[in-house]
């Protein structure tokens, strides 16, 4: 009987230690592995890891650094796409309806850039904020990133329908879809950070 009790105790201890090792493993993994694991919470994990892996030394294994970097990458891509879309108004042979869609997209992308810029600054102010202060900052970030994603999708909506098919639609869509996917990933990481630290209910992802 004593031998059986001892065996049960040994098994319990082994399972307990295995649980501790499993829970500690993310922290013991490399920054690159941490990024890949964190990106699984996003809608486009492969793109997420691709965009953030080059910043592993900066992100380390810090959730706030991860979200901050994801937002910065999204902002950079949105700025590049906005500049690209602006140039499309100069394309020869552009149709009136296409020109209007491009102009609307320029406005949408401009709004997206502004909101992402606001979110990057706001998240940098979180610092060691806790409780209501943390929740307030994170709510602002979630709202602005969600709005930026809506702006990007609104740009794409302007080119809906076969009547808009053509090189301009194809080229712009390729750029803006990529930005929207990166922004979606950034929002997911921001929401995860907010939820993990007890912030208000995450903003809805698109």
N, C-alpha and C positions, 0 to 999 in steps of 0.2 A: 504493500500500500504506500509506504514511504517512498519506494522507488518510483511508483507511478506519479505521485505528487511532484517528485523532483523533476521527472521528465516533462510534466505539464508546465512547470515553472520555467524550465529551460526553453521550451517551445514558445512560451509567452514572451520571454525576454528577447528571443531571436526575432519574433515578429515585431516587437516594439522597436528594436534597434533598426530593423529594416525600414520601418515607417519613418523613423528619424532621418535615416540616410536618404530616403526618397524625397522627403520634404526639403532636405538641405541641398539636394543635387543641383537645382537651378542656380543656387548661389555659388556652387563649386564649379559650374560649367564656365566655359569661356564667354567673353562678351559677344562673340559671333553666334554662339549657341543660344545665348540669352535672347538675342534679337530674333532669331528664327523661331524660338519657342513663343515669344511675345507676339509675333506676327500671326500666329495661328488664330488669334482672337479677331483678326481682320477679315474683310470679305475677299481681299486679294493678297493672300499670304506670300506668294512667290514674289510679287511686285514689291510688297512691303520689305521683305528681306533684301531684295536687290537694291532698293533705294537707300536702305539704312545701313547695310553691311560696311560701307566705306567709312562710317562714322563710329565704328565699334569702340575705338579708343576713347572717344568723347562720351559716348553713351554709357560705357562700362556695363553695370547692371543696375542702373538707376531708372526707375519708372518715369520720373519727371523729365530727366534728360532725354529719355526715349520719346516721350510725347512732344517735348520741345523741338527735338531734331526733326521729327515727322512733320510738324507744322512748318518748320523752316524750309524743308524740302518742298512741301506743297506750295508754299509762298513763292519760292524760286521758280517752280514749274509754271505756276499761274502767271507770274510776271513775264516769263519767256513766251508763253502762249498768247498773252494779251498783246505783246509786241508783234508777234507773228500775224495775228488776226488783223491788226491795224494795217499791215502791209498789203493785205488781201484786197483792200479797196482800190489799189492801184493796178490790179490785174486787168489786162486788156480783154475786152469782150465780155466783161462782167454784166450780167443782166440786172435790170432794175430791182427785181424781187430779191436776187442774190445780194445786191448791194445793201438793200434795207436789212436783210438778215445779218449781214456782216456788221453793219452799224449797230444793230441791236446787240450783237454778240460782243462787240467792243465795249459797250456800256456794261453788259453783264460781267465780263471778265475784269473790267475796272473795279466794279463793286466787289468782286471776289477777292481781288488783290488787296483792297482796302480792309476787308473783314479778316482776311488771313493775317495781315500785318497787325491788326488790332489784337488778334488772338495770340500771336507770338509775343507781343509786348505784355499782354495781360498775364500769360502763363509765367513769364519771367519774374513777375511781381509776387507770385505765390510764395516763393521762398520757404520759410518755415511757418507760414500761416496755418492755423488750425481752427477747427470748429466752424463757426459762422463765417469768419473771414475767408477761410479756405473755400467753403461752399459758394460764397459770393463770387470769388475770382473764377472758380471752375464753371459756374453757371454762365458767366459772361463768355468764357472761352467756348463752351459747348454751343451756345446760341450763335456766336459769330461763325464758327466753323460750319455749323449746319446751314447757316444762311449762305455762306460761300459756296457750299456744295449745291444748294438750290440755284444760285446764280449760274454755275457752270452747266447744270442740266437745262436751265432755261435757254442758254445760248444754243444748246443742241436742239432744243425743241423748235427753234426758229428755222431749222433746216429740214424739218420733218416733211415727208411726202415725196412722191416720185418726181413731182414738178421741180424739186430742188436738186435732183440728182445731177452730179457733174463733178469736175475736178475740185472746185472750190469747196463743195460740201464734204467731199472725201478727205481733202487735206485738212480742213479745219476740224472735222469730226475726229480724225486720228489724234490730233494734238489735244483737243479739249477732253476727249474720253479718258486719255491718259491722266490728265490733271484731275478729273473727277474721281478716278479710281484711287489716286494717291491721296486726295483730300478725304475720301471715304475711309481709307485706312487710318489717316491721322485722327479722324473723328472717333473711330473705334478705340484707338489707343488713349485718347483723351477721356473718353467715356469710362474706359477700364481704370484709368488713374483715379477718376472721380469716384467711381463705385468702390474701389479698394480702400479709399480713405474716407468713406462715409459721406460723400457729397450728395447733393440732391439727385433725384432720379435722372439718369442720363438722357441727353437729347436724342431724339430719334434719328437713326441712321437712314441714309437714302440708298 
